[in-house]
Amino acid sequence: MTDLDPEDAKLVTLARSAKARTGAAAGAAVRDTDGRTYVAAAVALPSLQLSALQVAVAMAASSGALGLEAAVIVGADSDVAGAAAVRDLAPAAPVHLVTT
């Protein structure tokens, strides 16, 4: 993992906790422009499949977030759909991928 600023490092800790708490393959966390954080694991239901990052972005959007400052995915090799959701709210926000 590259050197992250302290606020982004907190997102890594939160994403790891979601991954561990749920036993999921990946966890994610995002921070909105007001400094609020949203933490999630993937949803895998017969009628609904969402990556952890998609869930975190959806939580932020449904809470009224107008933008994101940063996003983190822990445990996934990649998340194209989740990164696209981040870009919908914040085209320039960094998306950090942490595979360990």
C-alpha positions in Angstrom: 0.0 0.0 0.0 1.3 3.4 -0.9 1.5 6.2 1.7 -2.0 7.5 2.2 -3.0 10.6 4.0 -4.3 10.0 7.5 -8.0 10.4 6.5 -7.6 7.9 3.7 -5.8 5.5 6.0 -8.9 5.6 8.3 -11.0 4.5 5.3 -8.7 1.5 4.9 -9.3 0.6 8.6 -13.0 0.9 8.2 -13.1 -1.1 5.0 -11.1 -3.8 6.6 -13.5 -3.9 9.6 -16.5 -4.3 7.3 -14.7 -7.2 5.4 -13.8 -8.9 8.7 -17.2 -8.3 10.4 -19.2 -9.9 7.5 -16.7 -12.5 6.3 -17.0 -11.0 2.8 -14.3 -11.1 0.2 -14.1 -7.3 0.1 -15.0 -4.3 2.1 -15.3 -0.7 1.1 -15.5 2.8 2.6 -16.0 6.3 1.1 -15.8 9.8 2.6 -18.1 12.5 1.4 -17.3 16.1 1.0 -18.8 16.8 4.5 -16.4 14.3 6.1 -19.0 11.6 6.7 -17.9 8.1 6.1 -19.9 5.1 4.7 -18.7 1.6 5.1 -20.0 -1.5 3.4 -19.6 -5.1 2.3 -20.9 -6.7 -0.9 -24.6 -7.7 -1.2 -25.2 -11.1 -2.8 -28.9 -11.9 -2.9 -30.6 -13.9 -5.6 -32.2 -10.7 -6.9 -29.5 -8.2 -6.1 -25.8 -8.2 -6.6 -23.8 -5.2 -5.5 -20.1 -4.8 -4.8 -18.9 -3.4 -1.5 -18.0 -0.1 -3.2 -21.3 0.2 -5.0 -23.1 -0.3 -1.6 -20.9 2.4 0.1 -21.6 4.9 -2.8 -25.3 4.1 -2.7 -25.4 4.7 1.1 -23.6 8.1 0.6 -25.9 9.1 -2.3 -29.1 8.1 -0.4 -27.9 10.1 2.6 -27.7 13.2 0.5 -24.0 13.3 -0.2 -23.3 15.7 -3.1 -19.7 14.5 -3.7 -17.0 12.2 -2.5 -13.4 13.0 -1.4 -12.0 9.4 -1.5 -12.9 5.8 -1.7 -11.2 2.6 -0.6 -11.7 -1.1 -1.6 -10.0 -3.7 0.5 -9.7 -7.3 -0.6 -10.9 -7.1 -4.2 -8.7 -7.4 -7.2 -10.7 -4.6 -8.9 -14.1 -3.1 -8.9 -14.9 -1.5 -12.2 -18.6 -1.0 -11.4 -17.9 0.5 -8.0 -15.3 2.8 -9.3 -17.8 4.0 -12.0 -20.3 4.7 -9.2 -17.6 6.8 -7.4 -17.0 8.7 -10.6 -20.7 9.5 -10.9 -20.4 11.5 -7.7 -16.8 12.6 -7.9 -14.9 12.4 -11.1 -11.6 13.3 -9.5 -11.9 11.4 -6.2 -9.1 8.8 -5.7 -10.1 5.2 -5.5 -7.6 3.2 -3.5 -7.3 -0.5 -4.0 -5.8 -2.4 -1.1 -5.5 -6.1 -1.8 -4.0 -7.3 1.5 
